[in-house]
Amino acid sequence: MKPAYFECRITAPKWRNWQTRQVQDLVPVKGVEVRVLSSAFAAAIMPTILRIRGWRVFFYSDEGNEPLHVHARKGDAECKFWLNQELFEIEEVWSYNLTPRLRREIRKIIYEDFELIAQAWAQHFGGG
């Protein structure tokens, strides 16, 4: 029987060759192996498109089967927006701790960098 794995991120990698994205440690927890991954590996899983005015705009590498969208995080606020390239529209899918001011701010950032986001999505998921 194969062991179950639970993967998590740490903020500071302890090993030097982060480009290999190797598993850093295996820690047994109640019969389950825990693989601790470096933040560099997390960056490969969640590529950052841009950082601006405290916002990190990114997507998850395992969400290529969904329509074009981005996630954004600033402090403890986080949100997800669908992007419609044909109509040049964005639609909020969900948000957490997003004040009206932060909502206006991130919508403006996404509109200003719409082409950059679409290009990064296509490049990462093989469409361009």
ABEGO torsion letter per residue (X at the ends): XBBBBBBBBBABBABABAAAGBBABBBBBGGBBBBBBBAAAAAAABBBABBBGGBBBBBBAAAAABBBBBBBBBEABBBBBBBBAAAGBBBBABBBGBBAAAAAAAAAAAAAAAAAAAAAAAAAAGAX
